[in-house]
Amino acid sequence: MTRPATLCQPGTSRSRRGLIVVAACMPLLALSCRSSSPEQRVRQLLTDLETAFEDRQLAPFTEALSTGYEDERGDRAHALARLAAFFREHPRLYVFARIKTLRSTSPSTVEATVLAAVAMLPIGNLERLRELDADLHELVLTFDVSSVPRLTRLARQPASVDSLVD
């Protein structure tokens, strides 16, 4: 009778044992990710999108926008086309953002108000922002959080440097 292989069986390499341990922990990692609150998942998505924006990467936005996304200028396809054109036109982009509010409006919806400044030079801090010619916006973002957070709606209005201080 042959014995089943065990993790500590002689002849099992360390790298294989490490791989087995990682594979065994994957379900636990998935559960811990799901146990984070919808607000935490949206906060992480916003951080990831800020990085993607500065790196001019369209793929994370393609993932983040729901199929039913809409804003005052159009739908998902138009939003992604506008963003791709913006990235082509601006070789360097820098973002300075603050989450003003982040709250659940229903079990499957989270709304975030984000104050954001976009410039073609590094911003770094509020004092530097005051010196730059940056576009400032207040963004109201609505996310469907019934599974992976997806942006369903965006409304924007102009903002001032002082609104970032509050």
N, C-alpha and C positions, 0 to 999 in steps of 0.2 A: 504494500500500500504506500502510495506517495503522499507526502505531507504537502499541504498547500504552502506556497511561498509566504514568508512573513517579512515584515519590514526589517527585522534584525537578522535575517537569515544570512549565514556566511556566504560570501560571494555577491551579495547585493551591493552595488556601488553606492557611494555616498550621494552622487548626483541623482541616481535613480530613487534613493530613499527621500531625498529632498523634493523630487518631483511628485512622489507619492503623497508626501505630507501636504504640499501645496494643493494637489488635486483633492485631497480629503478636506481641506479647509475652504475650498471654493464655495460650497453651499452655505457655510457660516458667513463668509464675506458677503455673499448675495443677500442673506437675511439681514446683516447689519446695515447694508446700504438701504434696504427697504424700510428698516426701522427708523431711519432718519425722517424728520418731519418734512411735509411738503414744502414748508417755508425754507428749510435748510437745503433741500434739493434745488429749489429755485435760486436761492442765494449762490449756490455752487455753479449753476448754469449761467447766471449773470457774470460771475467771475470768469468762467471759461469763454463766454462770448466777448467780454472785454479784451481778453488776450487775443482771441481770434481776430477781432477787429483791428487791433494794432498790428498784427501779423498779416493782415489782409487775406485771411483764409475764409473762403466762402463755404466750405464743406460743413463746419459746425453750425452755420446759420441754416443751411439746407436741412440739417438734422433737427434743429430746434424749432423751426416754424411748422406748425400743424398744417395739414392739408387744407383746412378751412380757414387759414390765416387771412385777416384783412386789416387794412389801415385806411386812412383817409385818402390815400392815393391809389389804392387798388388791392389786388389779391396777392397770394403767395408768389406766383410766377413774376408778377411785376415788381414786387419788393426785392426778390433775389436778383432780377435783372438790373434794377437801380443800384443795388449794393455792388454788384460786379462792375458796373460802369464807374461807380465812385472809387472803387479800389484801383481800377485801371488809370483813372485820372489823377490819383493822389499817391505818389510813390512812397510817402511816409505819412503815417497817421499816429497820433497819440491821443489817449483818452484819459480824462480825469473824471471819475464818477463817484457818486455818493448815493446809497440807497436811502431815500427819505422815509418811505413806508414799505412794509411787507406784511401782508395779512391774508388769511384765508377768508374768502367771501362765501364759500360753500365747501362741502367735503371734497369736491373735485376741482375747485378753482382757487388760485392764489393771484392776488393783484399786487404789483410792485410799482411804486413811484420812484423813478431814478432821475437824479439830476446829473447831466453829463455835459462835459465840454470836450470838443474835438478840435485839435490843432495840428499843424504840420511841423511843429517843434515840440520837444519834450516839455511837459507841463510841470510835473513834479509836485508842486504845492500851490496853495491859493495865491500867495504873493506873486509867483511866476505867472499864474493864470491871469492876474490883473494886467500884466505887461503884454500879454499876447493878444493877437487877433484871433480869438477862438470862437467857434460856434457853440452856443450854450442852449441846451434843450431840457425841458422837463418831459420825461417819458412816462406814460402810464401804460404798463404792460399787463396783460391778462394771460395767465397760464392755465392750461388744463393739466391737472396733476393726478388724474385718475390712474395713470401708469407713469411712464417717464415724462417729466415736465415738457410741455410743448407750448410755444407761444401762439396764442390764438388771435390776439388783438393788440394793436399799438396805437396810442394817440399821443401826439406831441404838440408842444407849444414852446415858444421862446422862453428862455430863463435868463437870469442875471447872475453875475458873479456873487452878489450878496445872497442869492437864494441858496448857493452852495455852502455858505457859512452857517446858516441856521441849523 
